[in-house]
C-alpha cells in the first residue's frame, strides 16, 4: 500500500515521523508529497528540527497512485498547505474516491479548505474547533475520532491512538479493495 504524506516546511516533526514509522511497520510505503521539491524543514513546536527529503511535489503527484493520505500537523504546515490550490485539490480527490485520510493537530485546516468536513464528527488542535464547526463538522475533544474513512486527532500526545487508528483504517481499506478486486 502506497500512502501519500502531504507536508511542507513547518510540519510538526513528531506528527510526521511517528505516523511514517507506523505505516512502515505495517508494511505500507509512505511517500513525502510537498508543495515544492528538495527538502522541507520539520519543526519541534516553534524550533526548527530535521530536514526531510521530498519524494514528489503535489503538482506532479496523482492521487490515484496512492491508497491513503496522511496529513501531519504544525501551524505553519497547515496554513501553507491549505493556501495551495494543488494541495487542496489533491486532498479533495482522496475524499471523492472514498480513500482513507488521517489528519492530526492543525491539518484539519486543509480539510476545511477542501470542503470535506460537513457532517463529519472529528477533532483537532482546540483552536481549530470554531473553523471546523463553521465548516459544518461536529467537533469533539477526544484523542482520536474515526468517522467513516477519516481519522483525526488533537496533538502529539494522541499519537499512539492516532497511529493505531490510521493503521487499522488503512488496513481495512486495503482488505476491502482486495476483496473488490477478487469479485
Secondary structure, DSSP 8 states (H G I E B T S, - for coil): -EEEEE--TT-BHHHHHHHHHHHHHTT-EEEEEESSSSEEEEEETTEEEEEEE-SEETTT--GGG-SEEEE---HHHHHHHHT-HHHHHHHHHHHHTT-EEEEETTTHHHHHHTT--TT-EE---GGGHHHHHHTT-EE---SEEEETTEEEE-SGGGHHHHHHHHHHHHHHHHHHHHHHHH-
